[in-house]
Amino acid sequence: MEYNLADLFESIADTVPDREALVHIDHPGTGERRALTYAQLDAAANRLAHHLIERGIGTGEHVGLHLYNGVEYLQTVLACLKIRAVPVNVNYRYVEDELVHLYRDADLAGLVFDARFDERVAAALPRTRRLRLLVRVGAPSTDSGALSSTTEPFTAEPALTAVPFEQAVETGSPERGFAPRSADDLFIIYTGGTTGLPKGVMWRQEDLFFAGMGGGAPTGEPVTSPGELAQRVAEGGEGLVFFPTAPLMHGTSTLTAFIGFFYGQKVVLHTKFVPEEVLRTVAEEKVTSISLVGDAMLRPLGDALAGPLKGTDCSSLFSLSSSGAIMSETVRRRFQELVPNCVILNNFGSSESGFNGTATEDSGPARGFRLRMNARTTVVDPATLEPSAPGVPGRIAQRGHCPVGYYNDTDKSASTFFQRDGERWVLLGDMGTVDADGVVTVLGRGSQCINTGGEKVYPEEVEETLKAHPDVYDALVAGVPDEKWGSTVAAVVQPREGARPPTLDAIQDHCRARLAGYKIPRLLVITAGIQRSPSGKADYRWASAVASEAARSAAT
């Protein structure tokens, strides 16, 4: 056995076959609880895997997952891994042109999609040449003729017909009988980040296991051999319940689910994030660990717990972690007061690096987002790629267990991944400084940096300060053109419900005691809601457009 994700999962399924592995609660909806043991999940994945083989999906081919959270999502991931196919996450918020780009860029040979996306899938198909297998989850809500008719460019090919997921599973064998696998088998995570078209990050499975899944022990020593993983599960107990609340289509939730599997514990899913239902499930399932993405998810949880769900039993919850977006000090502190026994972890990581580190206790508006990084992460000069001196800004970089590159993008790969001293390195998009003790202060993404009169302003630092204002519910910061300074800082603010919208003078007074003068917003835009992705990531393109339009209006 190698450090192959399917091999490792099967070793856990053989060790604790009767433990609950996966629970899906359809909220909002019927509230039906669907539970599978490790043996049942393994057999279900085997069935789908055999169907994929029978339909011609081969080693190294790519299968898209255009799905909401559910058993079918992780079942499909496992099925792909078992046959050495590559699962590819598809953002379910994408519209036709975005889907066409991803389907084509990823060279999808197969697609497993939710029936609720029928129309979008049908619209994208005529411009997607390689797809030859469709599997639909759920009953089509409308006539699916668009998926089974022969339309350009399929005129020379058999008509594409979507196979019902249930039928695909029923026809496949529950047994294994698959070819040997490799630690070099790929796992691709498509990431859109905060700007730009989505990119497929290619991971060797061994590297992803150690960099993104903690090597079988996220809070302790990683395993030293593949067989040790199942041994640890056999010697340990059960009772941990992992609850990834963000969409599985984003890497952080899928990795969290696999961390739970590799502990031999239970993973709980909701179809969509509904704060009140999340809290009810914490109480009903005795959830011990929640993962989410930033204030956009933590704040409504706190609002629900302080309001309509006040008194909900959260005593089982001992950890809550965020990755992919920073939780502000104000929101963290409020939730901590509501659930005092829960450890709240502001983790730092990305699709390109996995897990890098956790914020220090003194991280916040006064000192910035400070991280105690792992031994493989540092700050380097972006020009020389040599380690930066303490206090000198550079790019955050990671060595060792890193991706092999971006799929179908050699230029971007060359500028992001490099070799030094026989090791692979990845340059992250985030800028930072490192102090003499090795603590890294994250300045923000270089692409979002605002240059105002030669001074650099990183939006995340200003956003953290804005969110500490009592009347601010959420905020994004962007630069707007300025004749004198080149750019100035603009704040796009969503007021707290029931509060009077803050004025620019009030915002500036609040920031003046916490930020250098050049970082203080010179423009304030009040909005009914901040636009973010389903996982909570900031939409800086939207913020920039809103701020720029307000600046133009103010100038006329």
C-alpha positions in Angstrom: 0.0 0.0 0.0 1.2 3.5 -0.8 0.1 7.0 0.3 -2.8 6.8 -2.1 -6.1 8.3 -0.9 -8.2 5.3 -2.0 -5.8 2.8 -0.5 -5.8 4.7 2.8 -9.6 5.0 2.9 -10.0 1.3 2.2 -7.7 0.4 5.0 -9.9 2.5 7.4 -13.1 0.8 6.0 -11.6 -2.6 6.6 -10.5 -1.6 10.2 -13.8 -0.1 11.4 -16.4 -1.2 8.9 -19.4 -0.8 11.2 -18.7 2.7 12.3 -20.8 5.6 10.9 -18.7 7.3 8.3 -21.0 9.8 6.6 -24.2 11.4 7.6 -26.2 13.7 5.3 -29.0 15.8 6.6 -31.0 17.6 3.9 -31.5 21.1 5.3 -33.4 23.1 4.3 -35.7 20.4 3.0 -37.1 17.2 4.3 -34.7 16.9 7.2 -34.1 13.3 6.3 -31.0 11.8 7.9 -29.1 9.5 5.6 -26.2 7.6 7.2 -23.6 5.2 5.8 -21.1 3.1 7.7 -17.5 2.8 6.4 -18.4 -0.5 4.8 -21.5 0.9 3.2 -19.7 4.0 1.9 -16.9 1.8 0.5 -19.3 -0.5 -1.3 -21.3 2.4 -2.7 -18.1 4.0 -4.1 -17.1 0.6 -5.5 -20.5 0.4 -7.4 -20.1 3.8 -9.0 -16.4 3.1 -9.7 -17.3 0.0 -11.7 -19.9 1.9 -13.6 -17.3 4.5 -14.6 -15.0 1.8 -15.8 -17.7 0.1 -17.8 -18.5 3.4 -19.4 -14.9 3.9 -20.5 -13.5 6.2 -17.9 -9.8 5.3 -17.7 -6.7 6.0 -15.6 -5.9 9.7 -15.4 -9.1 10.9 -17.0 -11.0 13.7 -15.4 -14.5 13.5 -14.0 -16.3 16.7 -12.9 -18.4 17.0 -9.8 -21.1 19.6 -10.4 -23.0 18.9 -7.1 -24.3 20.3 -3.9 -23.0 18.7 -0.7 -24.3 15.2 -0.1 -23.4 11.5 0.0 -23.1 11.5 -3.8 -20.3 14.0 -3.8 -17.9 12.1 -1.6 -19.1 8.8 -3.0 -18.1 10.1 -6.5 -14.7 11.4 -5.2 -13.9 8.0 -3.8 -15.1 6.2 -6.9 -12.8 8.3 -9.1 -9.9 7.7 -6.7 -10.5 3.9 -6.7 -10.1 3.7 -10.5 -7.3 6.2 -10.7 -9.5 8.8 -12.4 -9.1 12.4 -11.3 -12.1 14.1 -9.5 -12.5 17.8 -10.5 -14.6 20.1 -8.4 -17.0 22.4 -10.3 -18.3 25.6 -8.7 -22.1 25.3 -8.8 -22.6 29.0 -9.0 -20.9 29.2 -12.4 -23.1 30.2 -15.3 -22.7 29.0 -18.9 -19.5 30.7 -20.0 -17.7 30.0 -16.8 -18.8 26.3 -17.0 -17.6 26.1 -20.6 -14.2 27.4 -19.5 -13.9 24.9 -16.7 -15.2 21.9 -18.5 -12.9 22.6 -21.4 -9.9 23.7 -19.4 -10.1 20.6 -17.2 -10.6 18.2 -20.2 -13.6 16.6 -18.5 -14.4 13.1 -19.8 -17.3 12.6 -17.4 -19.6 14.8 -15.4 -21.7 13.9 -12.3 -24.2 16.7 -11.8 -27.2 17.6 -9.8 -30.5 17.6 -11.7 -31.1 21.2 -10.4 -28.3 22.3 -12.8 -29.9 20.6 -15.9 -30.3 23.8 -17.8 -26.8 25.1 -17.2 -25.2 21.8 -18.1 -27.3 21.5 -21.2 -26.3 25.1 -22.3 -22.6 24.4 -21.8 -22.5 21.0 -23.5 -22.5 22.1 -27.2 -19.2 24.0 -26.6 -17.6 21.1 -24.6 -16.0 18.6 -26.9 -14.5 15.9 -24.7 -17.4 15.0 -22.4 -18.8 11.6 -23.2 -20.4 10.5 -19.9 -23.1 12.2 -17.9 -24.5 11.0 -14.6 -27.4 12.9 -13.1 -28.1 13.0 -9.3 -31.9 13.4 -8.6 -34.9 13.5 -10.9 -34.8 16.2 -13.7 -37.2 19.0 -12.9 -37.8 19.8 -16.6 -37.6 17.9 -19.8 -33.9 16.8 -20.3 -34.1 16.6 -24.0 -31.3 19.1 -24.3 -29.0 16.5 -22.7 -29.9 13.6 -25.0 -30.3 15.3 -28.3 -27.6 15.3 -31.0 -26.4 18.9 -31.2 -23.2 20.5 -32.5 -20.5 19.5 -31.8 -21.9 16.0 -31.1 -23.2 15.5 -34.6 -20.6 12.8 -35.3 -20.9 11.2 -32.0 -23.7 9.1 -30.2 -26.2 11.3 -28.5 -25.3 12.1 -24.9 -27.8 10.8 -22.4 -27.6 11.5 -18.7 -27.6 8.2 -16.7 -29.5 8.4 -13.4 -27.1 8.2 -10.5 -29.2 5.5 -8.8 -29.1 3.4 -12.0 -25.3 3.8 -12.3 -24.8 2.6 -8.7 -27.3 -0.3 -9.0 -25.5 -1.7 -12.1 -22.0 -1.7 -10.5 -20.5 -4.4 -8.3 -20.1 -3.6 -4.6 -16.7 -5.4 -4.6 -13.3 -3.9 -5.2 -11.1 -5.7 -7.7 -9.4 -2.6 -9.0 -5.9 -2.2 -10.4 -3.0 -1.2 -8.2 -2.7 2.5 -7.5 0.1 4.9 -6.9 1.0 7.8 -4.5 1.7 9.7 -7.8 -2.0 9.6 -8.8 -3.4 13.1 -9.2 -6.0 15.0 -7.3 -7.0 18.3 -8.9 -8.5 21.2 -7.0 -9.9 24.0 -9.2 -9.7 27.4 -7.4 -11.0 30.7 -8.6 -9.4 32.6 -5.7 -10.6 36.2 -5.4 -9.9 37.2 -9.0 -9.4 35.6 -12.4 -10.5 32.5 -14.1 -10.4 29.2 -12.2 -7.1 27.3 -12.2 -6.7 23.5 -11.6 -4.1 22.8 -8.9 -2.5 19.4 -9.5 -1.5 17.5 -6.4 0.2 14.1 -6.1 -2.0 12.3 -3.6 0.9 11.6 -1.2 1.7 15.3 -1.1 -2.0 16.3 -0.6 -2.3 13.7 2.2 0.6 15.3 4.2 0.1 19.0 3.2 -3.7 19.2 3.2 -4.8 16.4 5.4 -2.2 16.5 8.2 -0.7 13.1 7.3 -3.2 11.3 9.5 -2.6 13.5 12.5 -3.4 17.2 11.9 -2.6 18.1 15.5 0.2 15.6 16.1 2.9 13.6 14.5 2.1 12.4 10.9 2.2 8.7 10.2 5.5 7.2 9.1 4.0 4.5 6.9 0.7 4.0 5.1 -0.2 1.0 7.2 0.2 3.1 10.4 -2.9 5.0 9.6 -5.3 2.1 10.1 -3.3 1.0 13.1 -3.9 4.3 14.8 -7.6 4.1 14.1 -7.8 0.5 15.5 -6.0 1.6 18.7 -8.1 4.8 19.1 -11.7 5.3 20.0 -14.6 7.0 18.3 -16.8 9.9 19.1 -15.3 12.7 17.1 -17.8 14.3 14.6 -16.4 16.5 11.8 -18.8 19.0 10.2 -17.5 20.8 7.1 -20.1 23.5 6.6 -18.8 25.1 3.5 -19.5 23.7 0.0 -17.5 20.6 -0.8 -16.8 22.2 -4.2 -14.2 24.2 -2.4 -11.1 22.3 -1.4 -11.1 23.1 2.3 -14.4 21.2 3.0 -13.4 18.1 1.0 -10.0 18.0 2.8 -11.8 18.3 6.1 -14.1 15.4 5.2 -11.0 13.2 4.4 -9.3 14.2 7.6 -12.4 12.8 9.4 -12.3 9.6 7.4 -8.6 9.1 8.1 -9.3 9.4 11.8 -12.0 6.7 11.4 -14.6 9.2 12.6 -18.0 10.5 11.5 -18.4 13.2 8.9 -21.7 15.3 8.8 -22.9 17.2 5.8 -25.7 19.6 5.0 -26.8 20.3 1.5 -26.4 24.0 2.0 -25.2 26.3 4.8 -28.2 27.4 6.9 -26.9 28.8 10.3 -30.0 27.7 12.3 -29.8 24.2 10.9 -26.1 24.0 11.5 -26.6 24.7 15.2 -29.5 22.2 15.5 -27.2 19.5 13.9 -24.4 20.4 16.3 -26.8 19.6 19.2 -28.4 16.5 17.6 -25.2 14.9 16.2 -22.9 16.0 19.1 -20.6 17.7 16.6 -17.1 18.2 18.0 -15.4 20.1 15.1 -16.8 22.6 12.6 -14.9 23.9 9.7 -16.0 27.1 7.8 -14.7 30.0 5.9 -14.3 33.4 7.6 -16.7 35.9 9.0 -19.3 35.3 6.3 -20.1 32.0 7.9 -19.1 32.5 11.5 -21.1 35.8 12.0 -24.5 34.4 11.1 -23.8 31.4 13.3 -23.2 33.8 16.2 -26.3 35.8 15.3 -28.4 32.7 15.3 -27.0 31.4 18.6 -27.5 34.8 20.2 -31.0 35.1 18.7 -33.5 32.5 17.6 -31.3 29.5 18.6 -30.3 30.9 21.9 -29.8 28.1 24.4 -28.9 25.5 21.8 -26.6 22.8 23.3 -23.2 23.3 21.8 -21.3 21.7 24.7 -19.9 18.9 22.4 -18.2 21.5 20.2 -14.5 21.8 21.1 -13.0 23.3 17.9 -14.1 25.6 15.2 -11.6 26.4 12.4 -11.6 28.7 9.4 -9.4 28.5 6.3 -9.6 30.4 3.1 -10.7 33.7 4.7 -9.8 35.4 7.9 -12.1 35.5 10.9 -12.0 39.0 12.4 -11.2 39.5 16.1 -14.6 41.0 16.8 -16.6 38.1 15.3 -14.3 35.5 16.9 -14.6 37.1 20.3 -18.4 37.3 20.1 -18.7 33.6 19.2 -16.2 32.7 21.9 -18.4 34.3 24.5 -21.4 32.3 23.3 -19.4 28.9 23.2 -16.7 29.5 25.8 -15.3 25.9 25.7 -14.7 25.9 21.9 -11.2 26.6 20.6 -11.5 28.9 17.6 -8.6 28.5 15.1 -7.9 31.0 12.4 -6.0 28.7 10.0 -4.0 29.8 7.0 -3.9 27.8 3.8 -4.8 27.6 0.2 -5.5 25.2 -2.7 -1.9 25.6 -3.7 -0.4 24.9 -0.3 -2.8 23.0 2.0 -2.4 23.9 5.6 0.4 26.4 6.5 -0.2 27.6 10.0 -2.6 29.0 12.7 -3.0 32.6 13.9 -1.3 33.5 17.2 -3.3 34.6 20.2 -2.1 38.2 19.8 -3.2 38.3 16.1 -5.7 41.1 15.4 -6.1 44.8 14.4 -3.3 46.0 16.6 -0.6 43.6 15.3 -2.0 42.2 12.1 -2.8 38.6 11.1 0.2 36.8 12.7 0.8 33.1 12.1 2.9 30.4 13.6 3.8 28.6 10.4 4.8 25.0 9.9 8.5 24.3 9.3 7.9 24.1 5.5 6.6 27.7 5.1 8.6 30.9 5.0 8.8 34.3 3.3 11.0 34.8 0.3 12.1 37.7 -1.9 9.9 37.4 -5.0 12.8 38.4 -7.3 15.6 36.2 -5.9 13.5 33.5 -4.2 15.9 33.7 -1.3 14.5 34.0 2.3 13.5 37.5 3.2 15.2 39.2 6.2 13.1 39.8 9.3 10.6 42.6 8.7 11.2 42.8 4.9 8.0 42.1 2.9 8.1 39.1 0.5 5.9 36.3 -0.8 4.9 33.5 1.4 6.2 30.3 0.1 6.2 26.6 1.0 8.5 23.8 0.2 8.4 20.0 0.2 4.8 18.7 -0.2 3.6 21.0 -2.9 1.5 20.7 -6.0 3.2 19.8 -9.3 1.6 22.7 -11.1 -1.5 24.1 -12.7 -3.3 22.0 -15.2 -3.2 23.3 -18.7 -1.3 26.4 -17.7 2.5 26.1 -18.1 3.1 29.9 -17.9 1.3 30.3 -14.6 2.9 27.1 -13.3 6.4 28.5 -14.1 5.7 31.7 -12.2 4.2 29.9 -9.1 6.2 26.7 -8.7 10.0 26.3 -8.7 12.8 23.9 -7.6 15.5 24.8 -5.2 18.0 22.5 -3.5 16.2 19.5 -4.8 12.8 20.4 -3.4 9.6 21.7 -4.9 8.5 25.2 -3.8 5.2 27.1 -4.3 4.9 30.9 -4.2 1.6 31.9 -2.7 -0.3 35.0 -3.7 0.0 36.4 -0.2 2.6 38.9 0.9 4.0 38.8 4.4 6.9 39.5 6.7 8.7 37.2 9.2 10.1 38.2 12.5 13.1 36.8 14.4 11.0 34.2 16.1 9.7 32.9 12.7 6.2 34.3 13.2 4.7 35.5 9.8 2.5 38.5 9.6 0.3 38.2 6.5 0.0 41.5 4.7 -2.6 40.4 2.1 -2.7 39.3 -1.5 -0.2 41.1 -3.7 -2.8 41.4 -6.5 -5.1 43.3 -4.2 -2.4 45.6 -2.8 -3.3 49.3 -3.1 -0.5 51.7 -3.9 -1.4 55.1 -2.6 1.3 57.8 -3.0 4.0 55.1 -3.0 2.7 53.5 0.2 1.3 50.0 0.1 -2.0 49.2 1.7 -3.3 45.6 2.1 -7.1 45.4 2.2 -7.3 42.6 4.8 -5.7 44.8 7.4 -8.1 47.7 6.9 -11.1 45.3 6.7 -10.1 43.8 10.1 -10.2 47.3 11.6 -13.5 48.2 9.9 -15.2 45.1 11.3 -14.3 46.1 14.8 -16.6 49.2 14.4 -19.9 48.5 16.3 -22.1 49.5 13.4 -20.3 47.5 10.7 -21.5 44.0 9.9 -19.1 43.2 7.0 -16.7 45.1 4.8 -14.4 44.9 1.8 -11.6 47.4 0.8 -10.5 48.3 -2.7 -8.4 50.9 -4.4 -9.9 53.6 -6.6 -8.0 55.8 -9.1 -6.8 59.2 -7.8 -5.1 61.9 -9.7 -2.8 63.0 -6.9 -2.0 59.7 -5.1 -2.5 57.2 -7.9 -5.0 55.3 -5.8 -6.9 55.9 -2.6 -8.5 53.5 -0.2 -12.2 52.9 -0.5 -14.4 51.0 2.1 -17.5 49.1 1.0 -19.5 48.5 4.2 -22.6 46.6 5.1 -24.1 48.1 8.3 -25.2 45.9 11.1 -28.9 45.3 11.1 -30.8 47.9 13.2 -27.8 50.2 13.3 -27.5 53.6 11.7 -25.2 53.4 8.7 -21.8 54.9 9.8 -20.6 58.1 8.2 -17.2 58.5 6.5 -16.1 60.8 9.4 -17.1 58.1 11.9 -15.2 55.4 10.0 -12.1 57.6 9.7 -12.2 58.5 13.4 -12.5 54.8 14.2 -9.5 53.8 12.0 -7.3 56.8 12.9 -6.4 55.2 16.3 -5.6 51.9 14.7 -4.1 52.5 11.3 -1.5 54.7 9.7 -3.0 57.8 8.0 -2.4 56.5 4.5 -4.4 53.4 5.2 -7.6 55.2 6.3 -10.5 55.0 3.8 -11.1 58.2 1.9 -14.3 56.9 0.3 -17.2 55.1 2.0 -19.8 53.1 0.1 -22.8 51.7 2.1 -24.3 48.5 0.6 -27.1 46.2 1.6 -24.9 43.2 1.4 -21.3 42.3 0.7 -20.8 39.9 -2.3 -18.8 36.8 -1.4 -18.5 33.3 -2.8 -20.5 30.4 -1.2 -17.4 29.6 0.8 -17.1 33.1 2.2 -14.2 34.3 0.0 -14.2 38.0 -0.8 -15.2 39.1 -4.3 -12.7 41.9 -4.8 -13.7 42.5 -8.4 -17.2 43.3 -7.3 -15.9 45.6 -4.5 -13.6 47.4 -6.9 -16.4 48.0 -9.4 -18.8 49.3 -6.7 -16.1 51.6 -5.2 -15.0 52.9 -8.6 -18.6 53.7 -9.6 -19.1 55.6 -6.4 -15.9 57.5 -7.0 -17.0 58.5 -10.5 -20.4 59.6 -9.2 -18.8 61.7 -6.5 -16.6 63.4 -9.0 -19.5 64.5 -11.2 
